[in-house]
């Protein structure tokens, strides 16, 4: 068995939070990694709305909670620890008693770290997947908290819940900030366009939107057409397709860095050109 199946391959990793973890997985398999950290995450600039929402949950104000990301729940907990630590025990107690609906494995993982489980997992790790999972349930009169993905208001999900008769209260516990200079992003696109990179692996939709914001959709589409485009999961794949890019690979079931690395290893494991 070849211990370095990616030897001679170059993989671009536009990742922020776990860039070193992902880069290490690829480098141990022999790949040359180009790091381009394009997105960083910060706490919501004003903690007051997050704390107000958290007080409402702690007081028993919700029947259901929809967690769209694991990052969101972590940020809510850290916001309370910094600004209102006395709120924490009541919040966790109330969280343990309400129905928890998760989109994908990451929020479920954070719940397990708290000694809790997801009560209802989305059929697919997408907004449409959450809606499809909830559609058979009677939501009339339910008070539903929604932890948002960044500051995206997710009107399709909120509209569905409200049309189903639920009262919705959303919270945005974190924001995205651009973490790289525009020139670094342009340099990455130039390398991609020149055909010097074997694959680029996207792990969040924000990375794709960042590329487009710096240049244009057409520029990004042309540059990505010269390489193998990998998506960590269906949410990222859907974002690529929305911008006219068909992902070349995606893990089959588990949407994490190790399965993504394994998929890249399988796709690029032959002799390098």
N, C-alpha and C positions, 0 to 999 in steps of 0.2 A: 504493500500500500504506500503510495507516494505521500510523504509527510508534508510536502509543500506543493500541493496541486495547483496553486495560483502563481507559482514562480514565473516571472516574466510578464505578468499581467499588471496593469495599472487600473486602480479603482478609485473613483472620486467619492468622497464621503462628505456631503453637505449636512453635517449633524452638529448640534450644539451640546446638549446636556450629556450625551453618552458618546461623544466623538472618540474619546480615547479607548473606551471599551470596544467599540465597533472596529476602530483602526487596529487594535491589538488582535482581534479575532482574524482579521484579514492578513495582517503581517505575519502571524504565526503560520499561515498557510502559504507564505512566500510572496504575497502581493506587495506591490509598491502602492502606497496610499497617498492620495492628494487630499489634504484636509481643507475644507472651506466652511468654517462655522458661520452660518448665515443668520441664525435665529437664536436669540437668547430670551429667556423668560424672566419676568419680574413680577413681584407682588402688585396687586391693584394699587394704583397711586393713592387712592383714598380708602382706608380700611373701614370707614364708617358703614357703607352699605353692606359689606361682608359681615361685619359684626351684628348689624341689625337683622340680617337674614339668619345668622347663626342663633341669635337670641330667640327668634321665632321658632326655629326648629327645636331648640332646647325646651321651649315652653309647650311643646306638643302641637305646634301649629301646622304640621304636615302629616298627611296620611301616607304619602309615597315620596320617595326621593329618586330622581333620575341622575345618575352619575355618568357624565360623558367621558371623563378622563380621570386617571389616577392622580395626575398632577393637581387637578382642581381640588380634590379632597385633601391632599397634603397641604396645599396652600391655605385652605380654610382652617385646618388645625393649627398651622404655624401662625396664622393671623391672630387666632384666639390666644395662643401661648404668649405672643409678644404684647398684645394690647389689652387682653381681658382674660387672664388665665383662670379666673374663678368660673368662667363660663364653660370650661372644658368638660368637667364631669357630667353636668346636666346635658350637654350636647351629646356626649357619647352614650349616655343612658337612653336618650330619646332616639338616637340613631339606631340603637340595637333593637328598638321596638317597632319602628316603621318599616314598610316594605321598601326594599332597596332594589332598584332596577339599574343594571349596568350595561354599558355599551363597550363590549370588548373585554379582554382579560386584565388590563391594567387597573381599572377601578376595583375589579374583583380582588386583585392581589392586595391592594391597599386595605380593603375591608378585612381580608384574612389576617393581615398584620395587626389589625385592631381586635382580632378574635371574633370577627363576624363573617357572614357569608352573603353573597348576592342572593336575593330572593327570586329574582327574575332576570335572566340573562338574555340580551337581544339575540335574535336569530342570526343576525349579521352585525358586524361591528361598524354600523353606519347609522345615520339618522333614520333612513328608510327601514333599517332593521329594527330599530327601537319602536317605530310606529307599527310595523307589522306584528311585533310581539305583543304590543298593547291593544291592538285593534279588537281582539275578541273579548277584552275585559270591559266591564261596565265601570266607567270613570265618572259617572254623573255625581256631582257633589264632592268629589275627591279634592283635597287640598294637596297640590303636587309641587314640590321643590325641584328646580332644575339647575344643576351645576353646569354652566356653559363651557364651551371649548374656546378659551381665550375670551375675547369680547364679541365674538360672532353671536348675534341674537337668536339664531336658529329659528327663524319664523316658521319653517315647515313643521317642526316639532311642536312649537308653542301653539300654532294655529290648530293643529290636529287635537291637542289636549283641550283647548278651549272649545272647539267645535264638539268635542265629546262630553262637554258639560263640566269640565274640571276648572278649578281656580288655580292659576299658575303663578308661582313666584320664582323668578330666575336670579342667579347670582353669578358674577364674573370675578372669581378670586385672583386671576392673574392676567397679565397682558404680555403680548409679544413685542419685542424691540429688535431692531436690526442690529446684528452683532458684527457685521463685517463692512468694510468700506466698499462702496460701489465698484471701485476699480478691481478689487479682488474677485468680485462676482463676474465682472466683465472678462477678467483674465481666465477664469474657469471656463466660461462659455467659448472663448477663443480656442482654448486647448481642446474642448470637446469638438468644436467645429473643424479643427485641423485633423481630427481623427487620431489624436494621440492618447486617448483614454479608452480602455477596453469596456468599462462599465461605470455607471453612476448609480448609486443606491439612495433612494429617497425614503426617509423615515417619517416625514410629516408633510402635510399639504402646504404648510406655511413656507417651506423651502422652495416649492415650485412657484408659489405666488411671488416670492422674493425675487427669483430670477426674472420673472416677467415684469415686475415693477421696475427693475433696474434697466431693462432693455425693452423688449416687446415680446408679445406672444409668438410672432413669426420668427424672430431671432432665436428664441428658445427652442421652438419646434425644429428649426433647421439644425441647430447645434446638437440637440438630442437625437436627431436622425442619424448621426454619425457614430453612435455608441449603443451598447446594450443598456436599456433603462430598467432598473429594478425598483419595485415598490414593496414596502414592508407589509402592506395589507390593502384591503379593498377601499378604504377611505382615500388613501394616497393614490391608488390606481384610478379611482373615479375622477379625482382632481386632474390627473394627467390626461385622461380621455376628454375631459371637458375642455382642455386646451389643445386638443388635437394630437396628443401624443399617446401612442399605444404602448403600455409597459411590456417589456420583453419577458419579464418573469416576476413572480410573486410567490411567497411560500404557500403551500397548499392549504394548511389549516391553522397553524400557530403563528401569530403575527408578532414575532420578536426578532431580536438581532441574530441569535444563533440560527434559527431556521432560514433567515435571509442570507446569512453567510453560507449555509449549506447549499442553498439554491444557486448562489453565485459560484460556489465551488463546482457544482454539477455542470453549470452552463459554460464555465471558462476553464474547466480542468484539463482540457486537451492541450496539445502543444501551442504555445503562443505564436502569433503571426510575427 
